[in-house]
Amino acid sequence: MTQDERLDFLIEAFKAEFKEYEKLCVPADRDGKRQLLRGLMNVRMPGPMSAEVLAVQDAYLCERAEEKGIVDLQDIPVICEGLSVWQGDITRLAVDAIVNAANSAMLGCFVPGHNCIDNCIQTYAGVQMRAECDRQMKLLKQEYGQSYVQPTAIPLLTDGYNLPAKKVVHIVGPVVTGSLTQKHKTELAACYTNTLDLCMREGLKSLAFCCISTGVFHFPNEEAAEIAVNTVRGWQETHGNAMERIIFNVFKDEDKKCYETLMR
């Protein structure tokens, strides 16, 4: 099966799960079809899928990863003391773990084609990731009650599935509404510390952080970067070489410049 054939197959398979989408018009062009498939994957609730469809999805996403270009650890220069800054799509990184800025439901972003990091990671991992998040959250609800949502700064670990990264650490960062407070700063620092502690316990040696809580969570970028770098450096001082490489993944030019300045 070619990649275009996989794309057509998956669109029809996902459409078939939604009665309201059975007669949905499929674009003729490849980019349009890719956007449609992503949207169908985004709105799909967690649940079982046939082995045949999963196999085709996995083959499709693995080839998409190759098309985008997988970035290995040795391709990312070290700035100082095992720390790096890398600008680009975090779903391209072949590291032990990447960090996802998740919401408290821990099921990903359901907005079709939304450009948030949660949506991107869930899309390119495949439907298995949302299903695993759902299984873990159901177990937590059995323990803490059906109203349970994931607290701020408490990480949840899943496999990476079709991502180049082996694992994904999902974490809820503080949401800034109004003025930035000390509580926001403390919670953001805890996101970095708790994620690193989890990776150390799990034997994960390379980790890429996204810019937690910036963007739609409204944490000011410069303050967030300063907390990230200072917290990670403090953790390194305590735990030595427990992590071989820690990468700050950025998307915007100004964020890249800010992190590089802080690390000099």
C-alpha positions as a Markdown table, in Angstrom:
| # | Residue | x | y | z |
|---|---|---|---|---|
| 1 | Met | 0.0 | 0.0 | 0.0 |
| 2 | Thr | 1.4 | 3.4 | -0.9 |
| 3 | Gln | 1.3 | 6.4 | 1.4 |
| 4 | Asp | -1.5 | 8.0 | -0.7 |
| 5 | Glu | -3.5 | 4.7 | -0.5 |
| 6 | Arg | -3.0 | 4.6 | 3.3 |
| 7 | Leu | -4.3 | 8.2 | 3.5 |
| 8 | Asp | -7.4 | 7.4 | 1.5 |
| 9 | Phe | -8.0 | 4.2 | 3.5 |
| 10 | Leu | -7.6 | 6.0 | 6.9 |
| 11 | Ile | -10.0 | 8.8 | 5.9 |
| 12 | Glu | -12.7 | 6.3 | 5.1 |
| 13 | Ala | -12.0 | 4.2 | 8.2 |
| 14 | Phe | -12.3 | 7.3 | 10.5 |
| 15 | Lys | -15.3 | 8.6 | 8.6 |
| 16 | Ala | -17.0 | 5.3 | 9.2 |
| 17 | Glu | -16.8 | 5.8 | 12.9 |
| 18 | Phe | -18.9 | 9.0 | 12.8 |
| 19 | Lys | -22.3 | 8.6 | 11.3 |
| 20 | Glu | -22.5 | 12.4 | 10.8 |
| 21 | Tyr | -19.4 | 12.3 | 8.7 |
| 22 | Glu | -20.3 | 9.4 | 6.4 |
| 23 | Lys | -21.1 | 11.8 | 3.5 |
| 24 | Leu | -18.3 | 14.2 | 4.2 |
| 25 | Cys | -16.7 | 15.6 | 1.1 |
| 26 | Val | -13.1 | 14.5 | 0.8 |
| 27 | Pro | -10.7 | 17.0 | -0.8 |
| 28 | Ala | -9.0 | 16.0 | -4.0 |
| 29 | Asp | -5.5 | 17.2 | -3.0 |
| 30 | Arg | -3.1 | 15.5 | -0.7 |
| 31 | Asp | -2.7 | 18.4 | 1.7 |
| 32 | Gly | -6.4 | 18.7 | 2.0 |
| 33 | Lys | -6.7 | 15.0 | 2.7 |
| 34 | Arg | -4.0 | 15.2 | 5.4 |
| 35 | Gln | -5.8 | 18.0 | 7.1 |
| 36 | Leu | -9.1 | 16.1 | 7.0 |
| 37 | Leu | -7.5 | 13.0 | 8.5 |
| 38 | Arg | -5.9 | 15.0 | 11.2 |
| 39 | Gly | -9.3 | 16.6 | 12.1 |
| 40 | Leu | -11.0 | 13.2 | 12.2 |
| 41 | Met | -8.3 | 11.8 | 14.5 |
| 42 | Asn | -8.5 | 14.9 | 16.7 |
| 43 | Val | -12.3 | 14.6 | 17.3 |
| 44 | Arg | -12.2 | 10.9 | 17.9 |
| 45 | Met | -12.9 | 9.8 | 21.5 |
| 46 | Pro | -10.6 | 7.2 | 23.0 |
| 47 | Gly | -11.7 | 3.7 | 22.3 |
| 48 | Pro | -10.7 | 0.5 | 20.5 |
| 49 | Met | -9.8 | 0.4 | 16.8 |
| 50 | Ser | -9.4 | -2.6 | 14.6 |
| 51 | Ala | -6.0 | -4.1 | 14.2 |
| 52 | Glu | -6.1 | -3.5 | 10.4 |
| 53 | Val | -6.8 | 0.2 | 10.8 |
| 54 | Leu | -4.1 | 0.6 | 13.5 |
| 55 | Ala | -1.5 | -1.2 | 11.3 |
| 56 | Val | -2.3 | 1.2 | 8.4 |
| 57 | Gln | -2.3 | 4.2 | 10.7 |
| 58 | Asp | 1.1 | 3.2 | 12.2 |
| 59 | Ala | 2.6 | 2.7 | 8.8 |
| 60 | Tyr | 1.2 | 6.0 | 7.6 |
| 61 | Leu | 2.5 | 8.0 | 10.6 |
| 62 | Cys | 5.9 | 6.4 | 10.6 |
| 63 | Glu | 6.4 | 7.4 | 7.0 |
| 64 | Arg | 5.1 | 10.9 | 7.8 |
| 65 | Ala | 7.8 | 11.1 | 10.5 |
| 66 | Glu | 10.4 | 10.2 | 8.0 |
| 67 | Glu | 9.0 | 12.8 | 5.5 |
| 68 | Lys | 9.2 | 15.5 | 8.2 |
| 69 | Gly | 12.7 | 14.5 | 9.1 |
| 70 | Ile | 13.7 | 12.8 | 12.3 |
| 71 | Val | 16.2 | 14.7 | 14.4 |
| 72 | Asp | 18.7 | 12.6 | 16.4 |
| 73 | Leu | 20.3 | 13.7 | 19.6 |
| 74 | Gln | 23.7 | 14.0 | 18.0 |
| 75 | Asp | 22.2 | 16.5 | 15.5 |
| 76 | Ile | 21.5 | 18.9 | 18.4 |
| 77 | Pro | 24.5 | 20.9 | 19.7 |
| 78 | Val | 25.2 | 21.2 | 23.4 |
| 79 | Ile | 25.4 | 24.8 | 24.7 |
| 80 | Cys | 26.6 | 24.0 | 28.2 |
| 81 | Glu | 26.6 | 21.2 | 30.8 |
| 82 | Gly | 24.3 | 18.8 | 28.9 |
| 83 | Leu | 21.8 | 21.6 | 28.0 |
| 84 | Ser | 20.6 | 22.4 | 24.5 |
| 85 | Val | 18.2 | 24.7 | 22.7 |
| 86 | Trp | 16.4 | 23.4 | 19.6 |
| 87 | Gln | 13.9 | 25.3 | 17.5 |
| 88 | Gly | 11.3 | 23.3 | 15.5 |
| 89 | Asp | 8.6 | 20.7 | 15.7 |
| 90 | Ile | 9.1 | 18.6 | 18.9 |
| 91 | Thr | 7.4 | 15.6 | 17.2 |
| 92 | Arg | 10.6 | 15.2 | 15.1 |
| 93 | Leu | 12.9 | 14.5 | 18.1 |
| 94 | Ala | 14.3 | 11.0 | 18.6 |
| 95 | Val | 14.9 | 11.3 | 22.3 |
| 96 | Asp | 13.9 | 9.2 | 25.3 |
| 97 | Ala | 11.1 | 11.6 | 26.2 |
| 98 | Ile | 9.4 | 14.8 | 25.1 |
| 99 | Val | 7.1 | 16.9 | 27.3 |
| 100 | Asn | 3.5 | 17.7 | 26.3 |
| 101 | Ala | 1.8 | 20.7 | 27.7 |
| 102 | Ala | -1.5 | 19.0 | 28.4 |
| 103 | Asn | -4.8 | 20.0 | 29.8 |
| 104 | Ser | -6.2 | 18.6 | 33.1 |
| 105 | Ala | -8.5 | 16.1 | 31.3 |
| 106 | Met | -5.3 | 14.5 | 29.9 |
| 107 | Leu | -7.0 | 13.4 | 26.7 |
| 108 | Gly | -5.5 | 15.8 | 24.2 |
| 109 | Cys | -6.9 | 18.6 | 22.2 |
| 110 | Phe | -10.2 | 17.8 | 20.4 |
| 111 | Val | -10.2 | 20.9 | 18.2 |
| 112 | Pro | -9.7 | 19.7 | 14.6 |
| 113 | Gly | -6.3 | 20.7 | 13.3 |
| 114 | His | -5.5 | 23.0 | 16.2 |
| 115 | Asn | -1.9 | 24.1 | 16.2 |
| 116 | Cys | -1.3 | 23.6 | 20.0 |
| 117 | Ile | 1.5 | 21.2 | 21.0 |
| 118 | Asp | -1.0 | 18.8 | 22.6 |
| 119 | Asn | -2.8 | 18.5 | 19.3 |
| 120 | Cys | 0.4 | 17.9 | 17.4 |
| 121 | Ile | 1.8 | 15.3 | 19.7 |
| 122 | Gln | -1.5 | 13.4 | 19.9 |
| 123 | Thr | -1.9 | 13.5 | 16.2 |
| 124 | Tyr | 1.5 | 12.1 | 15.2 |
| 125 | Ala | 1.6 | 9.6 | 18.0 |
| 126 | Gly | -1.7 | 8.0 | 16.8 |
| 127 | Val | -4.9 | 7.1 | 18.5 |
| 128 | Gln | -3.2 | 4.7 | 20.9 |
| 129 | Met | -1.8 | 7.6 | 23.0 |
| 130 | Arg | -5.3 | 9.1 | 23.7 |
| 131 | Ala | -6.5 | 5.6 | 24.6 |
| 132 | Glu | -3.6 | 5.1 | 27.0 |
| 133 | Cys | -4.2 | 8.5 | 28.6 |
| 134 | Asp | -7.9 | 7.5 | 29.0 |
| 135 | Arg | -7.0 | 4.2 | 30.6 |
| 136 | Gln | -4.7 | 5.9 | 33.1 |
| 137 | Met | -7.2 | 8.6 | 33.9 |
| 138 | Lys | -9.9 | 6.0 | 34.5 |
| 139 | Leu | -7.7 | 4.3 | 37.0 |
| 140 | Leu | -7.0 | 7.6 | 38.8 |
| 141 | Lys | -10.8 | 8.3 | 38.9 |
| 142 | Gln | -11.4 | 4.9 | 40.5 |
| 143 | Glu | -8.9 | 5.9 | 43.2 |
| 144 | Tyr | -9.8 | 9.6 | 43.7 |
| 145 | Gly | -13.4 | 9.9 | 42.4 |
| 146 | Gln | -15.1 | 10.5 | 39.1 |
| 147 | Ser | -14.6 | 14.2 | 39.3 |
| 148 | Tyr | -10.8 | 13.8 | 39.3 |
| 149 | Val | -8.7 | 15.9 | 36.9 |
| 150 | Gln | -4.9 | 15.9 | 36.7 |
| 151 | Pro | -3.5 | 18.5 | 39.1 |
| 152 | Thr | -1.0 | 21.1 | 38.0 |
| 153 | Ala | 2.6 | 20.0 | 37.9 |
| 154 | Ile | 1.9 | 16.2 | 38.3 |
| 155 | Pro | 3.3 | 14.4 | 35.3 |
| 156 | Leu | 1.7 | 11.4 | 33.5 |
| 157 | Leu | 3.9 | 9.2 | 31.4 |
| 158 | Thr | 2.9 | 7.3 | 28.2 |
| 159 | Asp | 4.6 | 5.6 | 25.4 |
| 160 | Gly | 5.5 | 7.6 | 22.3 |
| 161 | Tyr | 3.8 | 5.2 | 19.9 |
| 162 | Asn | 4.5 | 6.5 | 16.4 |
| 163 | Leu | 6.6 | 9.4 | 17.5 |
| 164 | Pro | 10.4 | 9.2 | 17.2 |
| 165 | Ala | 10.5 | 9.8 | 21.0 |
| 166 | Lys | 10.2 | 6.7 | 23.1 |
| 167 | Lys | 8.0 | 8.3 | 25.8 |
| 168 | Val | 5.8 | 11.4 | 26.4 |
| 169 | Val | 5.5 | 13.2 | 29.7 |
| 170 | His | 2.1 | 14.9 | 29.8 |
| 171 | Ile | 2.0 | 17.7 | 32.4 |
| 172 | Val | -0.5 | 20.5 | 33.2 |
| 173 | Gly | 1.2 | 23.9 | 33.6 |
| 174 | Pro | -0.2 | 26.8 | 35.6 |
| 175 | Val | -2.8 | 29.0 | 33.7 |
| 176 | Val | -2.2 | 32.7 | 34.2 |
| 177 | Thr | -5.4 | 34.8 | 34.3 |
| 178 | Gly | -4.6 | 38.3 | 35.3 |
| 179 | Ser | -1.4 | 39.2 | 37.0 |
| 180 | Leu | 1.5 | 36.7 | 37.3 |
| 181 | Thr | 1.8 | 35.5 | 40.9 |
| 182 | Gln | 4.4 | 33.7 | 43.0 |
| 183 | Lys | 2.1 | 30.7 | 43.0 |
| 184 | His | 2.2 | 30.6 | 39.2 |
| 185 | Lys | 6.0 | 30.7 | 39.4 |
| 186 | Thr | 6.2 | 28.0 | 42.0 |
| 187 | Glu | 3.9 | 25.7 | 40.0 |
| 188 | Leu | 5.9 | 26.2 | 36.8 |
| 189 | Ala | 9.1 | 25.3 | 38.6 |
| 190 | Ala | 7.5 | 22.2 | 39.9 |
| 191 | Cys | 6.5 | 21.2 | 36.4 |
| 192 | Tyr | 10.2 | 21.0 | 35.5 |
| 193 | Thr | 11.4 | 19.4 | 38.7 |
| 194 | Asn | 8.7 | 16.8 | 38.8 |
| 195 | Thr | 9.2 | 15.9 | 35.1 |
| 196 | Leu | 12.9 | 15.4 | 35.7 |
| 197 | Asp | 12.3 | 13.4 | 38.8 |
| 198 | Leu | 10.0 | 11.1 | 36.8 |
| 199 | Cys | 12.5 | 10.6 | 34.0 |
| 200 | Met | 15.2 | 9.8 | 36.5 |
| 201 | Arg | 13.0 | 7.1 | 38.2 |
| 202 | Glu | 12.2 | 5.7 | 34.8 |
| 203 | Gly | 15.8 | 5.6 | 33.6 |
| 204 | Leu | 15.1 | 8.1 | 30.8 |
| 205 | Lys | 18.4 | 9.9 | 29.9 |
| 206 | Ser | 17.4 | 12.5 | 27.2 |
| 207 | Leu | 14.4 | 14.8 | 27.5 |
| 208 | Ala | 13.0 | 17.7 | 25.4 |
| 209 | Phe | 10.9 | 20.3 | 27.3 |
| 210 | Cys | 8.4 | 22.4 | 25.4 |
| 211 | Cys | 7.8 | 25.9 | 26.7 |
| 212 | Ile | 5.3 | 24.9 | 29.4 |
| 213 | Ser | 2.4 | 27.3 | 30.1 |
| 214 | Thr | 3.3 | 29.9 | 27.5 |
| 215 | Gly | 1.0 | 30.6 | 24.6 |
| 216 | Val | -2.6 | 29.9 | 25.4 |
| 217 | Phe | -1.8 | 29.4 | 29.1 |
| 218 | His | -0.5 | 33.1 | 29.1 |
| 219 | Phe | 2.6 | 32.7 | 31.2 |
| 220 | Pro | 5.0 | 35.5 | 30.0 |
| 221 | Asn | 7.7 | 33.9 | 27.8 |
| 222 | Glu | 10.8 | 35.5 | 29.3 |
| 223 | Glu | 9.8 | 34.8 | 32.9 |
| 224 | Ala | 8.9 | 31.2 | 31.9 |
| 225 | Ala | 12.3 | 30.7 | 30.2 |
| 226 | Glu | 14.1 | 32.0 | 33.2 |
| 227 | Ile | 12.2 | 29.7 | 35.6 |
| 228 | Ala | 12.9 | 26.8 | 33.2 |
| 229 | Val | 16.6 | 27.3 | 32.9 |
| 230 | Asn | 17.2 | 28.1 | 36.6 |
| 231 | Thr | 15.1 | 25.1 | 37.8 |
| 232 | Val | 16.8 | 22.7 | 35.5 |
| 233 | Arg | 20.2 | 23.9 | 36.4 |
| 234 | Gly | 19.3 | 23.6 | 40.1 |
| 235 | Trp | 18.1 | 20.0 | 39.5 |
| 236 | Gln | 21.3 | 19.2 | 37.7 |
| 237 | Glu | 23.4 | 20.5 | 40.7 |
| 238 | Thr | 21.5 | 18.1 | 43.0 |
| 239 | His | 21.4 | 15.0 | 40.7 |
| 240 | Gly | 24.6 | 15.3 | 38.7 |
| 241 | Asn | 24.6 | 13.4 | 35.4 |
| 242 | Ala | 21.3 | 11.6 | 36.0 |
| 243 | Met | 20.1 | 13.1 | 32.7 |
| 244 | Glu | 22.6 | 13.0 | 29.8 |
| 245 | Arg | 20.8 | 15.7 | 27.8 |
| 246 | Ile | 18.1 | 18.2 | 28.5 |
| 247 | Ile | 16.7 | 20.1 | 25.5 |
| 248 | Phe | 14.6 | 23.3 | 25.6 |
| 249 | Asn | 12.4 | 23.0 | 22.5 |
| 250 | Val | 11.2 | 26.4 | 21.2 |
| 251 | Phe | 9.1 | 27.5 | 18.2 |
| 252 | Lys | 9.6 | 31.3 | 18.1 |
| 253 | Asp | 12.8 | 33.1 | 17.2 |
| 254 | Glu | 12.5 | 35.3 | 20.3 |
| 255 | Asp | 12.2 | 32.3 | 22.6 |
| 256 | Lys | 15.3 | 30.7 | 21.1 |
| 257 | Lys | 17.2 | 33.9 | 21.6 |
| 258 | Cys | 16.0 | 34.2 | 25.2 |
| 259 | Tyr | 17.0 | 30.6 | 26.1 |
| 260 | Glu | 20.4 | 31.0 | 24.5 |
| 261 | Thr | 21.1 | 34.2 | 26.4 |
| 262 | Leu | 20.1 | 32.7 | 29.7 |
| 263 | Met | 22.4 | 29.7 | 29.2 |
| 264 | Arg | 25.5 | 31.7 | 28.3 |
